[in-house]
């Protein structure tokens, strides 16, 4: 997937969960990514965050600590 598409998708998830209670937002973003993104997509997202996370919503970056590393 193109990096731009991946960033757009991740940011859409963050936007959706932004209305949730603040304490739960990052966990809900991470849970959605863990449940619905295949391992290659999670790897690409985590690599993008490790490289600086350009263009990502801060909520996605906060959620990264709870996103499962693919095997």
C-alpha positions in Angstrom: 0.0 0.0 0.0 1.2 3.5 -0.7 2.5 5.4 2.4 0.0 8.2 1.6 -3.0 5.7 1.7 -1.8 4.1 4.9 -1.5 7.5 6.6 -4.9 8.5 5.4 -6.5 5.2 6.7 -4.7 5.5 10.1 -5.8 9.2 10.4 -9.4 8.3 9.6 -9.4 5.7 12.4 -8.0 8.4 14.8 -10.6 10.9 13.7 -13.4 8.4 14.4 -12.1 7.6 17.9 -11.3 11.2 18.7 -14.8 11.6 20.1 -14.3 8.8 22.7 -13.2 9.5 26.3 -9.7 10.7 26.3 -8.3 7.8 28.4 -9.6 5.3 25.9 -8.7 6.9 22.6 -5.3 5.5 21.9 -6.3 2.0 23.1 -9.3 2.0 20.8 -7.2 3.1 17.8 -4.7 0.3 18.6 -7.4 -2.3 19.1 -9.0 -1.4 15.7 -5.6 -1.6 13.9 -4.8 -4.9 15.7 -8.2 -6.4 14.9 -8.6 -5.3 11.2 -5.1 -4.6 9.7 -3.2 -7.5 8.4 0.4 -7.9 9.6 2.0 -6.3 6.6 -0.1 -3.2 7.1 0.8 -3.0 10.8 4.5 -3.5 10.0 4.3 -0.6 7.5 2.6 1.6 10.0 5.0 0.9 12.8 8.0 1.4 10.5 6.5 4.7 9.4 6.1 5.8 13.0 9.7 4.7 13.8 10.9 6.9 10.9 9.2 9.9 12.3 5.5 9.4 11.6 5.2 12.1 9.0 1.6 13.1 8.4 0.1 10.9 11.1 -2.4 12.2 13.6 -0.8 12.4 17.1 -3.4 9.9 18.3 -2.1 7.2 15.9 1.5 7.8 17.2 0.2 7.5 20.8 -1.5 4.3 19.9 1.6 2.8 18.4 2.8 1.4 21.8 -0.3 -0.8 21.9 -0.2 -2.0 18.3 1.0 -5.6 18.1 4.3 -6.2 16.3 3.8 -8.6 13.4 5.7 -11.9 13.7 
